[in-house]
Amino acid sequence: MPFPGDFLDRLDCPVYFMPMAKRDTRSEIVKIGTDLISRNGYNATGIDAVLREAGIPKGSFYHYFKSKEEFGLAVIDHFAERYDQRLETFLADEEVTPLNRIRNYLESGLVRLEQNLCTRGCLVGNLGQELADSNERFRSRLDQIFTSWKERFAACLVEAQAAGELSGEVDPQVLACFILSGWEGAILRAKVMKSPQPIRDFIQILFATVLRSQQ
């Protein structure tokens, strides 16, 4: 129902209208870049393609990023932050036993891979393959991210030791590195094969053989 003509004038208090939320252009560019680089790789993703997808002029891009490299690093950080949040959601879930947290995380990754038809894979792993030998800034940042993810697994494995699920003689750091390396390798293999079977095999062998032998 429309307001009477003098309705606002008769109010005893002033009326404030909230301005529309400003468009977060930088975040939009990063999100679009994450999607395009995940699908096409860093070198094959041109700035013009990002701009077309975002619907912004080139000047806006260089207002937020000095170079494509700086943009690429922002994309990596955006992806890594989201991935780390997923890791925390699963691996810090105190309602689930530590080793089952790891299993739940890996199985959730399997579901996501199946939903994506074994395309894309892990952006950090993909860029490690593509750029580690040619760009030291990227290599260093990617290594830092992998290390932070490894620490998530290591902390969960320490809890598994405290809960009696894992032998105290196992080095959590070494085992965490093994799990992360095996996981990333299985993702890469699944992407190449266009089949989730390498992921299934990794999860099955990890829990039926590797972790069982360390109990």
Backbone as JSON, one array per atom type, in Angstrom:
{
  "sequence": "MPFPGDFLDRLDCPVYFMPMAKRDTRSEIVKIGTDLISRNGYNATGIDAVLREAGIPKGSFYHYFKSKEEFGLAVIDHFAERYDQRLETFLADEEVTPLNRIRNYLESGLVRLEQNLCTRGCLVGNLGQELADSNERFRSRLDQIFTSWKERFAACLVEAQAAGELSGEVDPQVLACFILSGWEGAILRAKVMKSPQPIRDFIQILFATVLRSQQ",
  "N": [[0.86, -1.2, 0.0], [0.68, 2.21, -0.9], [2.34, 5.05, 0.66], [0.52, 7.75, 2.31], [0.47, 11.09, 0.98], [1.42, 13.02, 2.82], [2.66, 11.53, 4.72], [5.37, 11.03, 5.51], [6.08, 13.59, 6.26], [4.68, 13.94, 8.6], [5.86, 12.39, 10.48], [7.4, 12.08, 13.68], [10.09, 11.76, 13.98], [13.28, 11.95, 12.3], [13.78, 10.59, 9.02], [15.87, 8.1, 7.76], [17.57, 7.0, 4.95], [19.08, 4.06, 3.88], [22.05, 3.84, 2.06], [22.58, 2.16, -1.08], [24.41, -0.88, -1.16], [27.83, -0.69, -1.91], [29.41, -1.81, -4.87], [31.64, -4.4, -4.62], [34.22, -4.33, -6.27], [36.87, -5.28, -6.47], [36.82, -7.76, -5.1], [35.02, -9.11, -6.74], [36.5, -9.29, -9.12], [38.6, -10.93, -8.28], [37.24, -13.29, -7.56], [36.14, -14.05, -10.03], [38.51, -14.36, -11.45], [39.6, -16.5, -10.03], [37.87, -18.57, -10.75], [38.27, -18.68, -13.57], [41.06, -19.17, -13.79], [41.21, -21.57, -12.44], [39.96, -23.2, -14.28], [41.38, -22.81, -16.67], [44.08, -22.37, -16.2], [46.94, -20.34, -15.22], [48.69, -18.99, -17.09], [47.21, -19.17, -19.43], [45.03, -17.63, -18.98], [43.88, -14.62, -19.78], [44.02, -11.09, -19.01], [42.08, -9.6, -20.3], [40.0, -11.44, -20.66], [39.14, -11.8, -18.05], [38.23, -9.23, -17.49], [36.11, -8.98, -19.33], [34.37, -10.91, -18.34], [33.83, -9.84, -15.84], [32.76, -7.43, -16.53], [33.93, -4.86, -16.52], [36.04, -1.94, -17.07], [39.46, -1.83, -18.32], [41.0, -0.03, -16.89], [39.93, -0.1, -14.34], [40.78, -2.57, -13.41], [43.58, -2.2, -13.14], [43.55, -0.34, -11.2], [43.21, -1.77, -8.9], [45.11, -3.81, -9.01], [48.55, -3.99, -9.59], [49.78, -5.49, -11.5], [49.53, -8.46, -13.58], [50.7, -10.51, -12.2], [50.48, -9.74, -9.5], [47.73, -9.83, -9.3], [47.36, -12.59, -9.75], [48.53, -13.61, -7.42], [46.73, -12.65, -5.56], [44.49, -14.13, -6.26], [45.39, -16.7, -5.6], [45.64, -16.42, -2.81], [42.97, -15.96, -2.15], [41.73, -18.39, -2.89], [43.19, -20.13, -1.22], [42.46, -19.26, 1.33], [39.72, -19.91, 1.44], [39.92, -22.69, 1.14], [41.36, -23.36, 3.42], [39.5, -22.73, 5.35], [37.62, -24.74, 4.9], [39.18, -26.95, 5.59], [39.53, -26.43, 8.33], [36.88, -26.59, 9.21], [36.32, -29.33, 8.98], [38.6, -30.71, 10.15], [38.86, -29.7, 12.69], [36.64, -30.41, 14.03], [35.28, -31.24, 16.9], [33.32, -32.99, 17.59], [33.66, -35.28, 16.26], [35.74, -38.17, 15.96], [39.35, -37.9, 15.7], [40.69, -39.28, 13.44], [38.48, -39.94, 11.91], [37.65, -37.41, 11.23], [39.55, -36.69, 9.34], [38.99, -38.62, 7.4], [36.34, -37.85, 6.74], [36.8, -35.34, 5.64], [38.37, -35.97, 3.35], [36.57, -37.59, 1.95], [34.57, -35.75, 1.43], [35.92, -34.16, -0.35], [36.15, -35.95, -2.45], [33.47, -36.12, -3.26], [33.05, -33.49, -4.19], [34.84, -33.44, -6.31], [33.72, -35.35, -7.99], [31.33, -34.04, -8.59], [32.31, -31.96, -10.12], [33.06, -33.31, -12.33], [35.63, -34.3, -12.44], [37.24, -32.22, -13.3], [39.21, -29.21, -13.15], [40.39, -29.67, -10.41], [42.79, -29.12, -7.78], [43.44, -25.79, -7.22], [45.8, -24.67, -6.13], [47.57, -26.83, -6.27], [47.54, -27.2, -9.06], [48.66, -24.76, -9.96], [51.12, -24.96, -8.78], [52.29, -26.99, -10.31], [52.33, -25.65, -12.74], [53.76, -23.2, -12.38], [55.87, -23.26, -10.52], [58.53, -23.64, -11.34], [59.09, -21.41, -12.8], [58.44, -18.97, -11.63], [59.39, -17.39, -8.85], [58.09, -15.98, -6.8], [55.49, -16.95, -6.88], [56.03, -19.68, -6.43], [57.1, -19.64, -3.81], [54.94, -18.63, -2.33], [52.98, -20.6, -2.79], [54.22, -22.78, -1.61], [54.22, -21.98, 1.06], [51.48, -22.09, 1.56], [50.87, -24.83, 1.18], [52.36, -25.8, 3.33], [50.98, -24.68, 5.5], [48.56, -26.03, 5.28], [49.44, -28.63, 5.7], [50.09, -28.44, 8.39], [47.56, -28.3, 9.52], [46.63, -30.93, 9.15], [48.59, -32.25, 10.66], [48.1, -31.32, 13.26], [45.63, -32.49, 13.73], [46.37, -35.16, 13.66], [48.0, -35.31, 15.91], [46.04, -35.05, 17.86], [44.77, -37.45, 17.35], [46.68, -39.23, 18.27], [46.61, -38.6, 21.0], [44.09, -39.5, 21.58], [44.37, -42.17, 21.37], [44.11, -43.35, 18.91], [46.19, -43.49, 17.2], [49.56, -44.5, 16.99], [51.95, -43.4, 19.38], [54.51, -43.31, 18.5], [54.61, -42.46, 15.95], [55.56, -39.88, 13.72], [53.85, -36.99, 13.59], [54.17, -34.84, 11.82], [55.56, -35.88, 9.61], [53.76, -37.86, 8.75], [51.54, -36.27, 8.19], [52.52, -34.78, 6.05], [52.84, -36.84, 4.21], [50.15, -37.63, 3.83], [49.01, -35.26, 2.74], [50.57, -34.94, 0.42], [50.0, -37.32, -0.94], [47.27, -37.0, -1.29], [47.09, -34.67, -2.93], [48.44, -35.67, -5.15], [46.72, -37.74, -5.92], [44.47, -36.25, -6.65], [45.48, -34.9, -8.89], [46.0, -37.1, -10.57], [43.41, -38.09, -10.88], [42.26, -35.99, -12.28], [43.68, -36.11, -14.69], [42.99, -38.68, -15.59], [40.29, -38.34, -15.79], [38.59, -39.49, -13.98], [37.26, -40.44, -10.82], [38.45, -42.53, -9.52], [41.25, -42.74, -8.64], [41.16, -41.13, -6.33], [39.35, -42.52, -4.7], [40.83, -44.88, -4.37], [43.07, -43.91, -3.0], [41.97, -43.01, -0.54], [40.94, -45.42, 0.45], [43.26, -47.08, 0.72], [44.81, -45.52, 2.42], [43.37, -45.58, 4.87], [42.81, -48.3, 5.28], [45.25, -49.55, 5.21], [47.71, -47.88, 5.57], [47.22, -46.07, 7.85], [46.11, -47.91, 9.61], [48.25, -49.6, 10.1], [49.74, -48.04, 11.72], [48.61, -47.92, 14.16]],
  "CA": [[0.0, 0.0, 0.0], [1.53, 3.4, -0.94], [2.2, 5.97, 1.79], [-0.17, 9.0, 2.03], [1.4, 12.1, 0.54], [2.09, 13.75, 3.9], [2.99, 10.57, 5.78], [6.72, 11.25, 6.02], [6.15, 14.9, 6.9], [4.04, 13.89, 9.91], [6.63, 11.59, 11.43], [8.06, 12.89, 14.7], [11.54, 11.55, 13.96], [13.8, 12.01, 10.94], [13.85, 9.33, 8.29], [17.17, 7.9, 7.12], [17.57, 5.98, 3.92], [20.39, 3.41, 3.77], [22.54, 3.8, 0.68], [22.78, 0.83, -1.63], [25.76, -1.39, -0.92], [28.74, -0.47, -3.02], [29.9, -3.0, -5.54], [33.01, -4.73, -4.23], [34.8, -4.69, -7.56], [38.09, -6.08, -6.31], [36.43, -9.12, -4.75], [34.42, -9.71, -7.93], [37.58, -9.62, -10.05], [39.34, -12.07, -7.73], [36.39, -14.48, -7.67], [36.08, -14.44, -11.45], [39.84, -14.86, -11.79], [39.76, -17.83, -9.43], [37.14, -19.51, -11.59], [38.91, -18.82, -14.88], [42.37, -19.8, -13.64], [40.96, -22.97, -12.08], [39.58, -23.93, -15.49], [42.27, -22.64, -17.82], [45.47, -22.16, -15.84], [47.34, -18.94, -15.06], [49.23, -18.41, -18.32], [46.19, -19.15, -20.49], [43.96, -16.71, -18.58], [44.25, -13.24, -20.05], [43.32, -10.05, -18.26], [40.88, -9.2, -21.05], [38.93, -12.41, -20.39], [38.64, -11.49, -16.7], [37.49, -7.97, -17.59], [34.84, -9.25, -20.02], [33.5, -11.65, -17.42], [33.45, -8.94, -14.74], [32.04, -6.28, -17.06], [34.58, -3.63, -16.06], [37.1, -1.48, -17.97], [40.82, -2.22, -17.93], [41.5, 0.9, -15.88], [39.49, -0.56, -13.01], [41.66, -3.67, -13.01], [44.88, -1.69, -12.69], [43.34, 0.41, -9.97], [43.31, -2.72, -7.79], [46.27, -4.69, -9.15], [49.6, -3.35, -10.37], [50.22, -6.38, -12.57], [48.86, -9.75, -13.6], [51.3, -11.33, -11.14], [49.84, -9.36, -8.24], [46.38, -10.39, -9.4], [47.47, -14.03, -9.55], [48.79, -13.87, -6.0], [45.46, -12.41, -4.85], [43.65, -15.3, -6.54], [45.91, -17.8, -4.78], [45.27, -16.18, -1.41], [41.52, -16.14, -2.03], [41.46, -19.83, -2.91], [43.8, -20.75, -0.04], [41.65, -18.91, 2.5], [38.5, -20.74, 1.41], [40.32, -24.08, 1.35], [41.74, -23.49, 4.82], [38.25, -22.73, 6.13], [37.06, -26.09, 4.78], [40.0, -27.83, 6.42], [39.22, -26.19, 9.74], [35.53, -27.1, 9.47], [36.38, -30.79, 9.14], [39.67, -31.24, 10.99], [38.74, -29.19, 14.06], [35.31, -30.78, 14.51], [35.5, -32.03, 18.1], [32.25, -33.98, 17.76], [34.07, -36.46, 15.48], [37.08, -38.63, 16.33], [40.33, -37.27, 14.8], [40.9, -39.95, 12.16], [37.25, -39.81, 11.13], [37.63, -36.06, 10.67], [40.34, -36.74, 8.11], [38.21, -39.38, 6.42], [35.21, -37.03, 6.29], [37.32, -34.29, 4.76], [38.76, -36.56, 2.07], [35.37, -38.04, 1.24], [33.89, -34.55, 0.92], [36.67, -33.77, -1.54], [35.76, -36.89, -3.51], [32.15, -35.7, -3.75], [33.22, -32.26, -4.96], [35.52, -33.79, -7.57], [32.72, -36.01, -8.83], [30.39, -33.01, -9.04], [32.99, -31.18, -11.15], [33.42, -34.23, -13.41], [37.1, -34.47, -12.4], [37.92, -31.08, -13.91], [39.75, -28.2, -12.24], [41.33, -30.17, -9.41], [43.16, -28.16, -6.73], [44.08, -24.64, -7.85], [47.17, -24.53, -5.62], [48.35, -27.9, -6.88], [47.66, -26.91, -10.49], [49.6, -23.67, -10.17], [52.44, -25.47, -8.43], [52.77, -27.67, -11.5], [52.5, -24.71, -13.86], [54.56, -22.0, -12.16], [56.94, -23.37, -9.51], [59.86, -23.55, -11.96], [59.27, -20.18, -13.58], [58.13, -17.75, -10.88], [59.76, -17.64, -7.46], [57.08, -15.43, -5.89], [54.4, -17.93, -6.84], [56.52, -20.92, -5.8], [57.23, -19.42, -2.38], [53.6, -18.51, -1.72], [52.33, -21.91, -2.85], [54.86, -23.63, -0.61], [53.69, -21.55, 2.36], [50.11, -22.58, 1.68], [50.94, -26.27, 1.42], [52.86, -26.0, 4.69], [49.9, -24.37, 6.45], [47.6, -27.14, 5.21], [50.07, -29.78, 6.36], [49.97, -28.22, 9.84], [46.19, -28.66, 9.9], [46.6, -32.39, 9.27], [49.47, -32.65, 11.75], [47.4, -31.05, 14.53], [44.59, -33.52, 13.87], [47.05, -36.43, 13.97], [48.41, -35.22, 17.32], [44.84, -35.38, 18.62], [44.53, -38.88, 17.18], [47.59, -39.89, 19.2], [46.1, -38.39, 22.36], [42.86, -40.3, 21.71], [44.71, -43.58, 21.26], [43.83, -43.84, 17.56], [47.43, -43.52, 16.44], [50.72, -44.78, 17.83], [52.75, -42.26, 19.79], [55.81, -43.37, 17.85], [54.48, -41.86, 14.62], [55.84, -38.45, 13.62], [52.67, -36.39, 12.95], [54.57, -33.97, 10.72], [55.89, -36.72, 8.45], [52.53, -38.5, 8.28], [50.71, -35.22, 7.6], [53.1, -34.48, 4.74], [52.51, -37.98, 3.35], [48.72, -37.56, 3.5], [48.76, -34.13, 1.84], [51.21, -35.21, -0.87], [49.22, -38.37, -1.59], [45.97, -36.43, -1.67], [47.28, -33.81, -4.09], [48.78, -36.53, -6.28], [45.5, -38.44, -6.35], [43.64, -35.27, -7.35], [46.08, -34.7, -10.2], [45.79, -38.31, -11.36], [41.98, -38.14, -11.21], [42.02, -34.99, -13.31], [44.25, -36.62, -15.95], [42.21, -39.85, -16.0], [38.87, -37.99, -15.83], [37.94, -40.53, -13.18], [37.51, -40.27, -9.39], [38.99, -43.76, -8.93], [42.47, -42.53, -7.85], [40.78, -40.59, -5.02], [38.79, -43.64, -3.94], [41.93, -45.79, -4.03], [43.91, -43.27, -1.98], [41.26, -43.04, 0.75], [40.84, -46.81, 0.91], [44.57, -47.57, 1.15], [45.24, -44.72, 3.57], [42.73, -46.01, 6.11], [42.85, -49.76, 5.46], [46.62, -50.04, 5.27], [48.71, -46.98, 6.15], [46.88, -45.65, 9.2], [45.9, -49.1, 10.44], [49.57, -50.13, 10.48], [50.36, -47.12, 12.67], [47.8, -47.89, 15.39]],
  "C": [[0.89, 1.24, 0.0], [1.29, 4.28, 0.27], [1.36, 7.17, 1.37], [0.85, 10.08, 1.73], [2.14, 12.79, 1.67], [2.57, 12.83, 5.01], [4.36, 10.87, 6.37], [6.83, 12.58, 6.73], [5.61, 14.86, 8.32], [4.78, 13.04, 10.92], [7.34, 12.51, 12.41], [9.57, 12.75, 14.69], [12.02, 11.6, 12.52], [13.88, 10.63, 10.32], [15.19, 9.24, 7.59], [17.05, 6.77, 6.11], [18.97, 5.41, 3.79], [20.83, 3.41, 2.32], [22.7, 2.37, 0.22], [24.23, 0.4, -1.41], [26.62, -1.16, -2.16], [29.2, -1.8, -3.6], [31.35, -3.23, -5.13], [33.74, -5.26, -5.47], [36.02, -5.58, -7.42], [37.74, -7.54, -6.02], [35.82, -9.84, -5.95], [35.5, -10.15, -8.92], [38.32, -10.86, -9.58], [38.53, -13.35, -7.86], [36.31, -14.98, -9.11], [37.43, -15.0, -11.89], [40.09, -16.25, -11.23], [39.07, -18.89, -10.29], [37.85, -19.75, -12.92], [40.27, -19.52, -14.79], [42.22, -21.25, -13.23], [40.66, -23.8, -13.31], [40.67, -23.94, -16.55], [43.75, -22.55, -17.48], [45.8, -20.67, -15.82], [47.77, -18.33, -16.39], [48.18, -18.28, -19.42], [45.02, -18.22, -20.16], [44.42, -15.28, -18.78], [43.44, -12.26, -19.23], [42.03, -9.65, -18.97], [39.71, -10.14, -20.79], [38.31, -12.15, -19.02], [37.77, -10.24, -16.76], [36.14, -8.17, -18.27], [33.86, -9.93, -19.08], [32.97, -10.75, -16.31], [32.65, -7.74, -15.23], [32.6, -4.96, -16.59], [35.67, -3.22, -17.05], [38.48, -1.85, -17.43], [41.37, -1.31, -16.85], [41.11, 0.49, -14.48], [40.38, -1.68, -12.5], [42.96, -3.13, -12.43], [44.76, -0.72, -11.53], [43.55, -0.5, -8.75], [44.58, -3.57, -7.83], [47.31, -4.03, -10.06], [50.01, -4.18, -11.58], [49.39, -7.66, -12.54], [49.41, -10.65, -12.49], [50.66, -11.03, -9.79], [48.41, -9.89, -8.18], [46.41, -11.89, -9.15], [47.71, -14.39, -8.1], [47.52, -13.65, -5.17], [44.5, -13.57, -5.06], [44.09, -16.48, -5.69], [45.49, -17.63, -3.33], [43.77, -16.38, -1.18], [41.17, -17.62, -1.98], [41.97, -20.49, -1.63], [42.99, -20.47, 1.22], [40.39, -19.76, 2.57], [38.83, -22.2, 1.71], [40.66, -24.31, 2.82], [40.5, -23.5, 5.71], [37.58, -24.1, 6.07], [37.86, -27.06, 5.64], [39.65, -27.67, 7.89], [37.85, -26.76, 10.1], [35.56, -28.6, 9.76], [37.38, -31.21, 10.22], [39.63, -30.73, 12.42], [37.38, -29.53, 14.67], [35.44, -31.75, 15.69], [34.4, -33.05, 18.37], [32.57, -35.28, 17.02], [35.47, -36.86, 15.92], [38.1, -38.14, 15.29], [40.51, -37.96, 13.45], [39.65, -39.91, 11.29], [37.07, -38.4, 10.56], [38.38, -36.04, 9.34], [39.58, -37.49, 7.03], [37.05, -38.54, 5.87], [35.66, -35.94, 5.33], [37.65, -34.85, 3.38], [37.54, -37.01, 1.27], [34.55, -36.86, 0.72], [34.59, -34.04, -0.33], [36.34, -34.66, -2.72], [34.42, -36.48, -4.11], [32.26, -34.46, -4.63], [33.87, -32.55, -6.31], [34.55, -34.46, -8.53], [31.72, -35.0, -9.4], [30.98, -32.17, -10.17], [33.47, -32.04, -12.32], [34.94, -34.35, -13.57], [37.82, -33.39, -13.19], [38.46, -30.19, -12.81], [40.79, -28.75, -11.27], [41.57, -29.15, -8.32], [43.93, -27.01, -7.37], [45.53, -24.5, -7.4], [48.07, -25.61, -6.21], [48.57, -27.65, -8.36], [48.71, -25.83, -10.75], [51.01, -24.06, -9.75], [53.08, -26.17, -9.61], [53.14, -26.68, -12.6], [53.6, -23.69, -13.63], [55.76, -22.15, -11.24], [58.33, -23.21, -10.1], [60.12, -22.21, -12.63], [59.02, -18.89, -12.81], [58.35, -18.0, -9.4], [58.72, -17.09, -6.48], [55.9, -16.4, -5.76], [54.84, -19.19, -6.11], [56.56, -20.77, -4.28], [55.86, -19.35, -1.7], [52.88, -19.85, -1.71], [52.91, -22.85, -1.81], [54.37, -23.27, 0.8], [52.29, -22.1, 2.6], [50.09, -24.08, 1.95], [51.4, -26.56, 2.85], [51.76, -25.73, 5.72], [48.84, -25.47, 6.44], [48.15, -28.38, 5.9], [49.93, -29.65, 7.88], [48.57, -28.54, 10.33], [46.08, -30.18, 10.1], [47.43, -32.85, 10.46], [48.79, -32.44, 13.11], [46.32, -32.09, 14.78], [45.22, -34.86, 14.24], [47.57, -36.45, 15.41], [47.21, -35.55, 18.22], [44.51, -36.86, 18.52], [45.45, -39.68, 18.1], [47.08, -39.77, 20.63], [44.86, -39.23, 22.63], [43.13, -41.79, 21.61], [44.41, -44.18, 19.9], [45.1, -44.09, 16.76], [48.59, -43.71, 17.39], [51.48, -43.49, 18.16], [54.11, -42.22, 19.15], [55.79, -42.73, 16.46], [54.81, -40.37, 14.69], [54.67, -37.79, 12.89], [53.02, -35.51, 11.76], [54.84, -34.77, 9.45], [54.63, -37.35, 7.87], [51.61, -37.48, 7.63], [51.21, -34.86, 6.2], [52.77, -35.59, 3.74], [51.05, -37.92, 2.9], [48.45, -36.45, 2.49], [49.35, -34.39, 0.46], [50.44, -36.28, -1.64], [47.88, -37.86, -2.09], [46.1, -35.56, -2.92], [47.63, -34.63, -5.33], [47.57, -37.27, -6.81], [44.56, -37.51, -7.1], [44.17, -35.04, -8.76], [45.82, -35.89, -11.11], [44.31, -38.42, -11.79], [41.64, -37.16, -12.32], [42.51, -35.49, -14.67], [43.42, -37.78, -16.49], [40.74, -39.52, -16.27], [38.05, -39.07, -15.12], [38.24, -40.28, -11.71], [38.18, -41.48, -8.74], [40.29, -43.55, -8.16], [42.18, -41.97, -6.45], [40.23, -41.71, -4.14], [39.91, -44.58, -3.47], [42.79, -45.21, -2.92], [43.25, -43.35, -0.61], [41.24, -44.46, 1.31], [42.18, -47.32, 1.45], [45.07, -46.81, 2.37], [44.67, -45.28, 4.87], [42.82, -47.51, 6.35], [44.26, -50.28, 5.67], [47.56, -49.11, 6.04], [48.39, -46.63, 7.59], [46.66, -46.83, 10.13], [47.24, -49.66, 10.93], [50.25, -49.26, 11.53], [49.59, -47.05, 13.99], [48.44, -48.72, 16.5]]
}
